[in-house]
Amino acid sequence: MSRGARRAGAGQGAAVAVQLLVTLSFLPSVVEAQVTGVLDDCLCDIDSIDNFNTFKIFPKIKKLQERDYFRYYKSKIPVGIKAGSSNKYSKVANNTKELEDCEQANKLGAINSTLSNQSKEAFIDWARYDDSQDHFCELDDERSPAAQYVDLLLNPERYTGYKGSSAWRVWNSIYEENCFKPRSVYRPLNPLAPSRGESFYTWLEGLCLEKRVFYKLISGLHASINLHLCANYLLEETWGKPSWGPNMKEFKRRFDPVETKGEGPRRLKNLYFLYLIELRALSKVAPYFERSIVDLYTGNGEEDANTKTLLLNIFQDTKSFPMHFDEKSMFAGDKKGAKSLKEEFRLHFKNISRIMDCVGCDKCRLWGKLQTQGLGTALKILFSEKEIQKLPENSPSKGFQLTRQEIVALLNAFGRLSTSIRELQNFKVLLQHSR
């Protein structure tokens, strides 16, 4: 049984088990027959990723996310939501009446901003330390007065009740405005849109590798977020205490090949593709962190050293993976065209981040923003291989630098992908136990 189901408590375990057994019959076609084999645009098979993630990555990345350096993420409350700004995304992504009508979304989606006085004092020290470092990249909104640290362990990514047309509009804006497509294509890019068919993928496969990759990354991110919601769903509430666990009916609605007309397995394969991309980025950025000048500062020398040791150990594991995605196949054309396409990638991700800023659910916005920034940081790494290789051992480099925020987002975003794939393995275990 999954971690979420175990937390339901002994008294509720039987009810949860009955629900799982009733709805598990669809799973063989999803996790066994459909999501197997070699992924498109790379030479890696899904079983190898499953085994590598389960036995090497997941246990360690889970421990890393519990460390003080990685458990706190700076998040800004967007003015577009709170002050009624004319930001077009806040209007498109949210419907005030819908949010007011959804009491559950407001309750479950609220951010737990509880922080100890000791933590608040530590953050001042962190800021003083970070400000003393040489930065050579844009800090975006990290220094905004509206940005505050959030304890990610107190705000797990799970079902919040934020759904329906509001959530659909957010993803529709992300797909339609940022994924590449020929001008002749008028059908919606959003995989949740109705009336999709195989003809949709005919033009997708006709795009260049870079543009196909971009679509798969967004689709994979979407699938990962949906998996987290399905795996940590509000099953019932007893005496005011919620019970969380896997919701098979919701999982089937989003990923079953019959209910999704073949879309579900494609979404899950794109999740694996995204995992490979971020895994490759971690293996490439290892030299940056292996330098003695780089520390993961929290003010506790012993803990900081242990955190860095664990991080470097994870990097060693990522380097040992034998079937990495070959990013050198991307942007391999003429230099002018490649540079222009890279810039398009960067601007599109920046735009997606702005859309995430306008999600009406606080907790959804927090995790959407973090995972988008994590993916953007991964791409920044893949685009900076030469600069990383030239880094001096004992001094900062003007060619490549990562902020605390980028580091926290990068590792937590990959941790979310690792968790998503682990949750799929939990579904397989549940299926075997039901036979």
N, C-alpha and C positions, 0 to 999 in steps of 0.2 A: 504494500500500500504506500502511496506517496506521502511526503512529509506533511502536505496540507491536510490530507485525510486523517493522519495520526493525531494532528492537533485538534481534531473534532471532539476528542474525548471518548472514553470508554463507553459511556452511556449512549452516545450518538453513533458509535461505530457500526452497529448492526444496521441502522437505517441507511447509512451511507453505502454499506456493502450491498444492500438490496438494490439501491439505485444503480450502482455500478454494474451489477450482474444483469439487470434488466436491459441496459443500454449498450452493452459491450459487443453485441453481435456484429456491428458494422466494422469493427476495428481491423480484422484481418486484411481487408482490401486496402486500408489506408496505410498501416504501418508495416505490412509484410509484402504484399503484392505490388503496391503502387509506388512506395517510396523506397526504392532499392536501385542498385546498379550504379553506373558511372554518370556523373553530372555533366550537363552540357557545358561547353567552353572550357573544360579542364579535364584532367586525366585521373581524377580522384573518385573513388567509390564510396557510397554512403556507409557501408558497414565499417570501413576503415576509420571514418570520422567518428562513428558511434563508439567504437572500442577505444580510440585514442582519447576522446573526450571523457568517457566514463572512468577509465583507469588512470589517466595521467592529469588531465586538465581540471575537471570539475572539482575534485576535493580540494585542490590547492587554490583555485581561484575563489572558491567559497570562503576559505580562511582569509585570503587577502582582503576581500571585501569587508571583513569584520574588523580590520585594523583601522585605527583612528585616522590615518592619512587618507584612506579610501572610503570611509563611511560618511564623510561630510561633503556635501556638494553645494556650491553657491547657486541659488536660484532667485530669479527676479520676478516680482509680481508685475505683469505687463500693464502699462498705463492704458493700453487699448481696451482692456477689459474693465478695469476698476474706475476709470475716469470718463468712460463713454467717448473715447477718441473716435475720430473718423477713419481709423485704420480699416482698410477694406477687408482684411482678413478677419478682424473681429466681427464684422457684420456678416460675412459669408459663413464663418465657422460656427457661429453661435446664434441661437434664437432665445432671447431673454425669457419669453413665456415658457418655452420648453424647459429651461433650467429651473425656473421657479416652480413649475409643476412637478419636477422630479426631486422630491425631498430626499429620496434615497441617494441620488447622485451627489447632492450637496453634502450629505452626512458622510458617506463612505469616501467621497473624493476629497474631503478637506485634508489639508496638510497638518500633521502633528508637528508643531514648531517648538516642542519642549526641548530646551537645552539647559544643562546645568550651568551654574555660575562659573565653575571651573572651566567648562568648555568655552564659554564666552570670553573668558580671560585668555585662554589659549589661542583663540582665533585672532586676537589683537597681536599676539606674539607672532603668529603665522604670517599675518599681513606685513608686519615690520620686517620679517625675514625675507618674504617674497619681494618686497619693495627694494630691498638691498641688492637683489640680483639684477643682472643685465638682461633685459627682455628685448627681443628682436622680432616680435610678432604682435599683432593687434590683440588687445585683451578683451575686446568686445564689451560686454556689460558686467564684467567681474567686479569693477570698481564702482558700479552704480550704487547710489545710496539706497535704492530699492532692493538691491541684491542681499540676501541673507543666507547664512549657512543652514542647511537642512540635514537632519540625521536620516540617512537612507535606511538604516535598520529599523527606525520607527515608522517608516513610510514605505512598506513593501509594495511592489507593483502587483496589483491584483484587481479583481472586478470592483468597479465603483458605481455602476448604474449609469454611467455616461455612455449613451448609445443612441441608436435611432438616427434621425435625419441630421442632428447636430454633428455627431461623430462622422457620419457619412460625408458631410460637406467638407470637413477638415481633410479627409483622405482624398476626396475628389479634387480639392484645390492642389494638394501635393502632387497627385498623378498628372492632372491635366496641365498644370502650369510649369512643371519642372521635368517630366520625363520626355525624352526626345521622341518625335514621331514625324512621319512624312506629312506634308501639308495636305495630301490627298486623303488622309485618314481622319474621319470624323467620328468614329465610334469611340465611346468612352474608354480611357485607359484604366480606370478604376476596376480592379478585378471583381469588386462587389456589384458592379453595374449589371443590369439585366441584359438579356439578348446577346450574350457573348458566345463566340463559337471558335472553331479552329481557324477560320479566316483571320481572326485577330492575330494569331501567332504567325501567319504567313508573312505579314509585313514586318513583324518583330524580328523574325529570323533573317529578314533581308537587310536589317540595319547593320552597321559596322559593329565590331566587337565592343568598342567603348560604349556605344549607346545601348547595346543589349545589356551590358554589365550594369549600367546605371539603373535601368528598369528593374533588373533582378535584385539589386541592392535595396531599392525602395520596397519591392514586393516582399523580400526576405525580412526586412525590418517590420513591415506590417504583419507578416505571419508570426514573427517572434512575439510581438506585443499581444496579438490575439491568443497565442498559446499561453502566455502568462495569465491572461484573464480567465481562460478555460480551466487552467490547472489550479488557480486560487480563486474559486468562485464562492459567492455567499450561498451556502446550501440551506441554511435555516438559522433562525435566531431564537434562542431560548433564554428566558429571564434576562433579556437585554444584552446577552453575550452572543456575538455572531460565531457561526461555525463555518470554517473555510475548507474547501477541498475541490477535487476535480469534478467538473460538470460534463458528463459524457454527451448529454443532449446538445449543449452549446458547442462542444468540440465537433460533433457530427455536423451541425449546421454550418460550421466554418470550413471543415476540412474533408468531410466524406465525399468521395468522388461522385456518388449518385446525386446527393443533395446540391453539390456545387457544380454539377455538369462537367466534371473533370478538372475543375479549377483547384480543388483542395490539394491534391498531390503536387501540382505545379508550385503552389505557394510553399509547401513544405520543402521541396527541392531548392527553391530560392533561399529559404532559410539556411540550408546547408551551404549554399554558394556564398552567402554573406559571411557565414562562419569562417569559410576558407579565406576570404578576403581579409578579415580582421586578424585571423591567425597568422597570415603572411606578414601583415603589418607589424605584429608583435615580434616576429622573428627578425624583421629588418631593423627595428628600433633598439634591439638589445645593446648594440655598441654604445648608444647614447647613455644608457643607464649603467653600463659596466664601468664607466669612468669614475674615479675616486671623487671627482669634484661634485658629482650628482648625489645628493642625499634626499631622503623623503622626510622632511623636517616636521616634527610635531613638538619638539622640545624635550622629548624623552629619548636620550641617546641610545639606550639599550633597545627600546622598542623600535626606534627608527632603523637601527642596524639589522634587527631581526626581520623587519618588514622588507628591507632592501634584499636581504638574503633570500627570502621567500619569492620576491619578484624575480630575481635573477634565476632562481630555480625554475620558475614558470617559463622564462625566456629560453632556458636550455631545452625544456621539453618542446617548446614550439619549434625550435631549430631542428629537433630530431624527427619531426614529422616528415615522412618520405615523399608525400605527394602534394607539395605546395602548388597553389595557383601561380602561374608564371605571368607576373605583371609586366614583364618585358614585351609581351605580345601586344600590350596596350600602348597607344601613342607612339607607334613605331613608324609612322608615315613621315611626310616632310616636316621639318622642324617648325615651320610657320603654322601649318595646320594643326600639329600636335599641341603647340603652345596655346593656340586659340581654343581648342577643345578642352584642354586642362582648365583654362580660365572659365569656360562655360560650366564645367563640373563644379568649380569652387563657388561660383555665383548661384548656381542652382541649389547647392546645399545651404548656402547662406539664406536663400529665400525660403527653403523648407523650414529652417530654424525660426524664421519670422512667423511662419504659419503656426508652428508649434507654440509660439509665444501666445497665440490667441485662442488656444483650446480653453473651453469654459470650465473644465474640471481641474482643480489645482494639482491633484496627484497625477492625473493623466499628463498634464502639461510638464510636470517635473520630470517624469520618466521619458516622455517623448523628446523633450529638449536634451536630456542627458544622452540618450541613445543616438540622437541625430548628431550631437557634437562629437560623440565617440567615433561614429563612422566617419565624420568629416576629418577628425584627427588621424584616423587610420589611412585615409586617402592622402592626407598631407605627408604622412610618413612614406608611403609608396612612391609619391612623386618627388621625394627628397633623398633618394638612396645615395647619390654622389655626395651630397652635403653631409650626410651622416657618416660616411666613410672617411671624410676629411676632418672630423671633429678632433680638436686638440685634447690631450688627456687632462690638463690642469687649468684650462681656462674656457670661458664661454665661447661659443662660435656665432658669428653673425649670420652664418648660412642656415642654421637650424636650431630652434629652441622650442621647448614645450613648457607651457605654464602649468601650475598646479591643477587648475581647472581642466585643462586638456588631458593631463595624466589621469586624473580621477575619472573623467568621462570615458577615456579610452578603455581602462581596465574594467570599469563597471559595465560598460556597453558589451564588452566581450563576455563578461560574467553572465549577463542576461542571455546571450546567445547560447552559452554553455548550459545554462539552466534550461532553456527551451528544449535543447536536444536531449537533455537528461529527462525532462518530463515526457518526451515521446517514448523513451525507454521504460518509464514507469507505466505507461499505457500498455506496453507489451507484457510487462510483468503481471499487471492486473488481468489481462486477457488469459495468460497461462494459468493463473490461479482460479479462473472461472470455469475452466474446462473440467 
